[in-house]
Amino acid sequence: MTERNAETLEGVVSDVIYQSEETGYTVLRLEAGREELTAVGCMPGVAPGERLTLHGEWSVHPSYGRQFRAAAVERRMPEGARAIYEYLASGVIRGVGGATARRIVEEFGEEALAVIEEEPEKLTRIKGMTLKRARSISDTFRSQMGMRLLLDYLTTHGLPPQLGLPLYRRYGALALELLKSDPYVLVDREIGVDFSAADALALDGGMAPDDPARREAGLRYELEHNLSNGHVFLPRGKLLAATGQLLDLSADLLADSLDDLTGRGALVQEEAAGETAVYLEELHRAEEYIAQRLLEMAGRELLPPGELEELAQAVQREQGIVYAPQQLEAIRLAATRQVMLLTGGPGTGKTTSLRGVLALFDQLGLETALAAPTGRAAKRLGELCGAEGATIHRLLETRFDPQTGKLAFTHDEDEPLPADAVIVDETSMVDVPLMEALLRALRGDCRLILVGDPDQLPSVGPGNLLGDLLRSGALPAVRLTEVFRQAAESAIIRNAHQIDRGEHPPFHENRGDFFLLTRHDPARAVETIVELCRDRLPRNMGIPAGHIQVLSPTRKGPAGTGALNRALQAALNPPAPDKGERPFGDGVFRAGDRVMQVKNDYDVLWRDQATGESGMGIFNGDIGTVLRVEGGELTVDFEGKEIVYSGESLNELELAYAVTVHKAQGSEYRAVVLSALPGPPMLLTRGVLYTAVTRARELFIAVGEEDILRRMVDNDRQTRRYSGLRWRLARGDSGLN
């Protein structure tokens, strides 16, 4: 919505058709003059009788007709006895129904709401009303008034009202005062407001540009923002320069604030990895703990079990294969060391080795847990190993800690996992905070096998975990290098290894399972990708559209994921009378759409429809299918777990017919179609191409320009991630005393 097409609508709420307690998304009927209209938007706690001024725009819903989509809301308490009665009778206040509402209004008239808020003891005049119940009603009403004032403050300052719910969940009745005194709480990763918006709010509120609170907020923001760029710390000079540019302040002035934050323990400064490193305290703690725990585990050599060679031979007989020397080495190392790394590219036998390790652990009577960073990777690991796999978050049992308002895990040092061994696949995707949480949940004698391909792209979160562990040389490791004959028959695997070595594969051969369809015009490339997914691959190769994943290095541009998703949705899931739809942003979600969760949401509820099990948490990169769209809500199925989305929580979803290569990490598909057209050089890299190719199990097709693929092979650009883990491990000292 732009200012040019924004409209204003004013009226009294006559009926609330739907309201989500979790997101505040509301569908209501509004009496505006002589008309009764439908309005939708984030309006938590709104009730009949309230007078609203809505700012937004008109839209036409395919099922529900014309409705007003409110982007901002001004609310006024009901006026007059009748409106107050309707408000109280709506059930908006717990403990007040229609009969009680009538008695309260008959007794106090237009003063009823003031009595409830300021003099609840007077409510005991009502027959059957105890003082305890009166105070409970008053407490509920005051809480709602606190939320109302918070929402009014946000709206007045041009901020979206949906921020009110996470702020109130996090800070309770103190949310408004805290926001007024420190607008930078909005920049918290769980709330997610741009720093510029919070900064404008602070300056508009009279904060001086050089105020210490503003300086400290800018320094913390730069460190937290750069976590998403993979940095665990920032060098002091770079941090001061970046923050100075952000706030338009001198580095000398900021240096004083940096030292103050360090003195209070909020930040940590340390000479590490050749830099004067500045850490957020929690990231410094995590890195130190990982190094300490892994060094302890690496230094613990388990007594070799009796008749190890006989056990290895028994495993070979049980599996019906003869292991290659490197694979036998991996099995022996897993038996004799508490922690080990197992790495290798496609076709080198990682899965076969893992099956052998798992069989050996079974022979030793060990209870083994299989885990991976994403749901798809965990499911694939379980299928390949013939056992159940779980995401690391699910293994640790994610929960929401109301004390901190942040993610917590049930399993930690006080309640460790009931496992004798843990095998983690796709370790390149694991970031530093998640690795810390996993290590804290392992019993002192638990074995740990970390598996992955170091040439894949690193984690989205901070750190370069697998690369740091390998390069430190501090942990026992086996790197599988032999490509087995059967695997070598696949052009996907042959070409992936050539790409990894910096060699140009024969892109133009177009034989076997690896193809290039040359298209120079982006519009024609998009048409070809649509044809492949809708017609050619299902018809000629027997690969249904649901088993094809379109990838692109970039989100933007005429052949980025945005344009591709619009084209693929229109072709693969067109509108139909029996399909519910929900307009959102510049597009629409439709029943049957493939969608992806694009941020970690730790307090969302899900239910497993097969088992009836329920739990919390959905994670960045999880892919699901929209089952239905009803009343403005989307029900999405994520591998059997159903989650309901409404209102602004839809911001957490994107169409996933096409995804970026980064988002495809840890997944494998029968067929991959890659958009290979010009884009930013920082995205057209060897690692991106290698990762894209190795996502394909049966068929890989690039659509675009051979020159782009060649440039990607040649571009071995690896953006440095500031991390001290390799340094701590290599020196054999975590830094802890």
ABEGO torsion letter per residue (X at the ends): XBAAABBBBBEBBABBABBBAAAGBBBBBBBBEABBBBBBEBBBGBBBGBBBBBBBBBBBBAAAEBBBBBABBBBBBBBEAAAAAAAAAAGABBGBBAAAAAAAAAAAEAAAAAAAAABAAAAAABBGBBAAAAAAAAAAAAAAAAAAAAAAAAAAAGBBAAAAAAAAAAAEAAAAAAAAABAAAAABAAAGBBAAAAAAAAAAAGBBAABAAAAAAAAAAAAAAAAAAGBABBBAAAAAAAAAAAAGBBAAAAAAAAAAAAAAGABBBBBBGGBBBBBBAAAAAAAAAAAAAAAAAAABBBBBBBGAAAAAAAAAAAAGBBBBAAAAAAAAAAAABABBBBBEBBGAGAAAAAAAAAAAAAAAGBBBBBBBABAAAAAAAAAAAGBBBBBAAAAAGBBBBAAAGBBBBABBAABBBBBABBBBBGAAABBAAAAAAAAAABBAABBBBBBEBAABBBBABBEBAAAAAAAAGABBBBBBABBBAAAAABAAAAAAAAAAAGBBBBAAAGBEABBBBBBABAAAAAAAAAAAAAAAAAAAAGBBAAABBBBBABABEAABAAAAAAAAAAAABBBBAABBBBBBEABBBBBGBBBBBABBBAABBBBBAAAGBBBBEBBBGBBBBBABBBGGBBBBBBGGBBBBBBEAAAAABBBAABBBAAAABGBBBABBBBBBBBBBAAABBAAAAAAAAAABAABBBBBEBAAAAAAAAABABBBBBBBAAAAAAAAGBAGBX
